[in-house]
Amino acid sequence: MTHRLLLSYLSLTLLVLLCLEVPFGYVYASERMSRFSHTGRQGAVMLAEVLEENVEEDAASDVPQLAARFARGTDSHVIVVDRTGKVLTDSRGTLSTGTDLSADPDIAGALRNRSTTGTRQDPVLDGEALSVTMPGSSGTTVRCAVRVTYPLATVNQKIHDAWLVLAAAGVGVLAAVALIALALARWITRPVRALERATTQLANGTLTDPPATDLGPPELRRLASSFTHTASRLQHLLRAQEAFASEASHQLKTPLTSLRLRLENFEPYLDPRARGSLDEAVGEVERLGRMVQGLLALARLESSATTPEPTDLDTVVADRAAMWTAFAAEHLVDIAVLGPSVGQVWAIPGALEQIIDNLLSNALRISPPGSVITLAKTPVGEDPRAPADIALHVMDQGPGMSESERRRAFDRFWRAADAYHDGTGLGLPIVQQLTRAGGGDIALDAAPGGGLDAIVRLKTADTRRPPTAARARHDATPPARMG
């Protein structure tokens, strides 16, 4: 923002300088050239009058001397012709006496009693020159013509020097404005930078360095004050929500456990025909308990903050696969781990274990006997569905999901129509929150050959900085089962 303000100040100053200096430079150049032209015409008129008198009095022998004296005094080139256009004298000696110049337009015009002023390239003066051709006449009688060419190098140099002075002045003004604008921009943006730091801190969980409310313009001071008040209020609400989640976890667990035990105690006294309803009631209580745990886990994930840390994905995958292998064998299902070593990824502490446990639990419930659940690791750049990331695929050989079901699978409390009765519909949302907390994401796709492919995209930890910290923390309670 400082650079943008500085650029805007300098752009505005440059525009003002151009609007002032460019017209001034053109006016100065035009005025200098007009004055030079006027002076040259006056000199040529006076010379023509003097030479006309000498020609009229048959004193033509004095013409070369007068022309040479005028040329030396004005550093010009003088050519004088008689009434027929033949050269009487050339102050620089480039034309011999008697040379006919009557065909030259300016000489022909002067012989018809018309003066001519313009610029031309004069090889004698070695450059551009002001040419003034005047008739030496008395009334309508023209006795001679005078061509005087003045070098423009001097006046052009003065005009060039004037442009340099204007440019130097403009650069000086821009430098001064840049220094002032830089100080002003820093003063204006200092509270904005403080707000940016405070916003980052707040996004990471705790505002430890609130922005100062006595710096910068009044509007930014009021903004900093409002932000500090809002941040304090928000932190208070987050702490209250976190306290509620913690308290509710303990307060709800006891009555639900007690309710389940009381229902089970009814079993010896119930008619056998009512035991089916009792089992359903106990199952609903257990499902309610898991749902409460899932909701509290999501609340803690959304209200707490933990910075992602490098975690060895290969170790976690091997450990969880070993733990689930024995349980899967009871259901006649195998667990296979494929893919090369992929190294470390960013994840909040304990999140990878929960993610894999949830996905394996879900895959195992829908896998038919004799099938295989595959954990496949794909290195960076080799999976087009997870570019520049590490992808962990959890693939089963179950019935799979339709495209519309896969789109809704991460909605809270959503369960497929043929899902088991004890599902809560919170497992996949929790997995999604845990994955995003580490800077990754998760998607569902159809597995090759049938079944479901849960693709967990994780950021490789080969960079120094972790992904932007998300509001999440590992839940110490058992993972919610997916529905």
Secondary structure, DSSP 8 states (H G I E B T S, - for coil): -HHHHHHHHHHHHHHHHHHHHHHHHHHHHHHHHHHHHHHHHHHHHHHHHHHHHHHHTT-GGGHHHHHHHHHHHHT-EEEEEETTSBEEEETTS-S-TT-B-TTSHHHHHHHTT--EEEEEEETTTTEEEEEEEEEEEETTEEEEEEEEEEE-HHHHHHHHHHHHHHHHHHHHHHHHHHHHHHHHHHHHHHHHHHHHHHHHHHHTT---S---SSSS-HHHHHHHHHHHHHHHHHHHHHHHHHHHHHHHHHHHHHHHHHHHHHHHHTGGGS-GGGHHHHHHHHHHHHHHHHHHHHHHHHHHHHH-----EEEEHHHHHHHHHHHHHHHHHHTT-EEEEES----EEEE-TTHHHHHHHHHHHHHHHH--TT-EEEEEEE-TTS-TTSTTSEEEEEE--S----HHHHHHTTSTT---TT--TT--S-HHHHHHHHHHHTT-EEEEEE-TTSSEEEEEEE-BS-SSS-----S-----S------
